[in-house]
Amino acid sequence: MRRIDRVIRLSFILLLAVPLFFSCKKRGSGVGNESISSSLVEKHTYMGIVKRVCDGDTYDLLIDGTDRETQRVRMAAIDAPEKGQDYSRKARHYLDSLIGRKRVKLVLTQKDSFGRLLGLTYLEDGTEASHEMVKAGYAWHYTHYDKDIEFDRLEEAARNAKVGLWADPHPVEPWIEKKLRKKGYSSSEIKQMKIQGMIDDIEAAKKIEPKKAGQ
């Protein structure tokens, strides 16, 4: 009888242990950029070192306590020239001079559709990088996603002073560039459309027919 009781108790313990084992394994299996990103979104604010500037609005951040694991950050409220566009290299170099290899605070907004962290980037002296990029004329205020009028004011001042990309009388907005690249057009062809007044806004760009093969 005692043997039967021991068997029953042992079976009961095993039944409890099995689901616990699998649940722990499942939680542990998610370690990596995605799980870290999710936890950071909940924190809203965190510190780190900028390891690499990718372009005028994107960089890789080594977050405190993550042991060499970097996160891709998309700077909020702005859109800088795409790679291959005029001023894209100057925009990247300017951002690198501003935040590259420096300690920053990221005030997180959310993750974007590509899984990148999205937020405002502050240097130790309180300077905010998105504002500085617009102020220097190396990025547009991305009004489709942000309505902060301070960015509008900075962009207008940069445009009037013809600093950065505003030295060009016909700069092509990155969102228009991306839309037409997907339709098969090169940066030089898109630039000509802009000069000719064919793509003054995104709605005009949407109406451009895809480029035909051999065209």
C-alpha positions as CSV (number, residue, x, y, z in Angstrom):
1,M,0.0,0.0,0.0
2,R,2.8,2.4,0.9
3,R,4.5,1.5,-2.4
4,I,1.3,2.4,-4.3
5,D,1.2,5.7,-2.4
6,R,4.8,6.5,-3.3
7,V,4.1,5.8,-7.0
8,I,1.0,8.0,-7.0
9,R,2.9,10.9,-5.3
10,L,5.8,10.5,-7.8
11,S,3.5,10.5,-10.8
12,F,1.8,13.7,-9.5
13,I,5.2,15.4,-9.1
14,L,6.2,14.5,-12.6
15,L,2.9,15.8,-14.0
16,L,3.6,19.2,-12.4
17,A,7.3,19.3,-13.4
18,V,6.7,18.6,-17.2
19,P,4.8,21.7,-18.0
20,L,7.1,23.8,-15.9
21,F,10.1,22.5,-17.8
22,F,8.6,23.3,-21.2
23,S,7.4,26.8,-20.1
24,C,10.9,27.7,-18.9
25,K,12.4,26.4,-22.1
26,K,9.9,28.5,-24.2
27,R,10.7,31.6,-22.3
28,G,14.4,31.1,-22.6
29,S,14.3,30.4,-26.3
30,G,13.4,33.9,-27.2
31,V,16.6,35.6,-26.0
32,G,18.0,37.9,-28.7
33,N,17.2,41.3,-30.3
34,E,13.5,40.8,-30.5
35,S,13.0,39.9,-26.8
36,I,15.3,42.7,-25.7
37,S,13.5,45.2,-27.9
38,S,10.1,44.2,-26.4
39,S,11.4,44.8,-22.9
40,L,13.0,48.1,-23.9
41,V,9.7,49.4,-25.3
42,E,8.2,48.9,-21.9
43,K,11.0,51.0,-20.3
44,H,10.5,54.0,-22.5
45,T,13.9,55.5,-21.7
46,Y,17.3,54.0,-21.5
47,M,21.0,54.8,-22.0
48,G,23.7,53.5,-24.3
49,I,26.7,54.2,-26.6
50,V,26.2,54.8,-30.4
51,K,28.3,52.2,-32.1
52,R,27.6,52.9,-35.7
53,V,25.7,55.6,-37.7
54,C,24.0,53.9,-40.7
55,D,22.6,57.0,-42.4
56,G,21.1,60.4,-41.6
57,D,18.3,59.0,-39.4
58,T,19.4,55.5,-38.3
59,Y,22.0,54.2,-36.0
60,D,23.1,51.2,-33.9
61,L,23.0,51.6,-30.1
62,L,24.9,49.5,-27.5
63,I,22.4,49.5,-24.7
64,D,23.7,49.5,-21.1
65,G,23.7,46.0,-19.6
66,T,23.2,44.2,-22.9
67,D,26.8,42.9,-23.3
68,R,27.7,43.9,-26.9
69,E,24.2,43.4,-28.3
70,T,23.2,46.5,-30.3
71,Q,19.8,47.7,-31.3
72,R,18.9,49.5,-34.5
73,V,17.4,52.9,-33.8
74,R,15.2,54.9,-36.2
75,M,15.2,58.6,-35.1
76,A,11.7,59.9,-34.5
77,A,10.0,62.8,-36.4
78,I,12.5,63.1,-39.3
79,D,13.4,61.5,-42.6
80,A,16.9,62.0,-44.1
81,P,18.1,61.5,-47.7
82,E,18.1,57.9,-48.8
83,K,21.4,56.2,-49.7
84,G,22.2,57.2,-53.3
85,Q,20.4,60.5,-53.0
86,D,22.1,63.9,-53.0
87,Y,23.3,64.8,-49.5
88,S,22.9,61.3,-48.1
89,R,26.6,61.0,-47.3
90,K,26.7,64.5,-45.8
91,A,23.7,63.7,-43.7
92,R,25.3,60.5,-42.4
93,H,28.6,62.3,-41.7
94,Y,26.9,65.1,-39.9
95,L,24.9,62.7,-37.7
96,D,28.1,60.7,-37.0
97,S,29.9,63.9,-35.9
98,L,26.9,64.6,-33.6
99,I,26.3,61.3,-31.9
100,G,28.9,58.7,-33.2
101,R,30.6,56.8,-30.4
102,K,28.9,59.0,-27.8
103,R,26.7,58.2,-24.8
104,V,23.1,59.1,-25.4
105,K,19.6,58.7,-23.9
106,L,16.9,57.3,-26.1
107,V,13.3,58.4,-25.2
108,L,11.4,55.6,-26.8
109,T,8.2,56.0,-28.7
110,Q,7.6,52.5,-30.1
111,K,9.0,49.9,-32.5
112,D,8.5,50.7,-36.2
113,S,7.2,48.2,-38.8
114,F,10.8,46.9,-39.3
115,G,11.3,46.1,-35.6
116,R,13.6,49.1,-35.1
117,L,13.4,51.2,-31.9
118,L,11.8,54.6,-32.6
119,G,12.5,57.6,-30.4
120,L,14.2,60.9,-29.7
121,T,17.9,60.8,-29.0
122,Y,19.5,63.1,-26.4
123,L,23.2,63.8,-25.8
124,E,24.5,64.3,-22.3
125,D,24.2,68.1,-22.7
126,G,20.5,67.8,-23.5
127,T,20.9,68.3,-27.3
128,E,18.3,66.3,-29.2
129,A,19.6,64.8,-32.4
130,S,16.4,64.8,-34.5
131,H,16.0,68.5,-34.0
132,E,19.7,69.1,-34.8
133,M,19.4,67.2,-38.1
134,V,16.5,69.3,-39.2
135,K,18.1,72.5,-38.0
136,A,21.3,71.8,-40.0
137,G,19.3,71.1,-43.1
138,Y,20.1,67.4,-43.3
139,A,16.6,66.0,-42.7
140,W,13.0,66.7,-43.3
141,H,10.4,66.9,-40.7
142,Y,8.4,63.7,-41.3
143,T,5.0,65.3,-40.9
144,H,3.1,62.1,-42.0
145,Y,4.0,60.7,-38.6
146,D,4.8,63.7,-36.4
147,K,3.0,67.0,-35.9
148,D,5.4,68.9,-33.6
149,I,5.5,72.5,-34.8
150,E,9.0,73.0,-33.5
151,F,10.3,70.8,-36.2
152,D,8.3,72.8,-38.8
153,R,9.9,76.0,-37.5
154,L,13.4,74.5,-37.7
155,E,12.8,73.2,-41.2
156,E,11.5,76.6,-42.4
157,A,14.6,78.4,-40.9
158,A,17.0,75.9,-42.6
159,R,15.1,76.2,-45.9
160,N,15.2,80.0,-45.8
161,A,18.9,80.0,-44.9
162,K,19.6,77.4,-47.7
163,V,21.7,75.3,-45.4
164,G,22.4,71.6,-46.0
165,L,20.2,70.0,-48.6
166,W,18.2,73.2,-48.9
167,A,21.1,74.6,-51.0
168,D,19.6,72.5,-53.8
169,P,16.6,74.3,-55.3
170,H,14.9,70.9,-56.1
171,P,15.6,68.4,-53.2
172,V,13.7,65.2,-53.5
173,E,11.9,64.1,-50.3
174,P,12.9,60.6,-49.2
175,W,9.4,59.3,-49.1
176,I,8.9,60.2,-52.8
177,E,12.3,58.7,-53.6
178,K,11.4,55.4,-52.0
179,K,8.0,55.4,-53.7
180,L,9.5,55.8,-57.2
181,R,12.4,53.5,-56.7
182,K,9.9,50.8,-56.1
183,K,8.4,51.6,-59.5
184,G,11.8,51.1,-61.1
185,Y,13.2,54.6,-61.4
186,S,16.7,55.6,-60.6
187,S,17.7,58.6,-58.4
188,S,18.8,60.6,-61.4
189,E,15.4,60.0,-63.2
190,I,13.5,60.9,-60.0
191,K,15.6,64.1,-59.8
192,Q,14.6,65.1,-63.3
193,M,10.9,64.5,-62.5
194,K,11.3,66.9,-59.5
195,I,13.0,69.5,-61.6
196,Q,10.2,69.3,-64.1
197,G,7.6,69.7,-61.4
198,M,6.1,66.2,-61.9
199,I,6.4,65.1,-58.3
200,D,5.8,68.1,-56.1
201,D,4.1,65.8,-53.5
202,I,3.5,62.2,-52.6
203,E,0.1,62.1,-54.4
204,A,1.7,63.1,-57.6
205,A,4.4,60.4,-57.1
206,K,1.7,57.8,-56.6
207,K,0.2,58.7,-60.1
208,I,3.5,58.0,-61.9
209,E,3.3,54.8,-63.8
210,P,5.9,52.0,-63.1
211,K,8.8,52.1,-65.4
212,K,8.6,49.6,-68.2
213,A,11.3,47.2,-69.0
214,G,13.8,48.7,-71.5
215,Q,12.4,52.2,-70.9
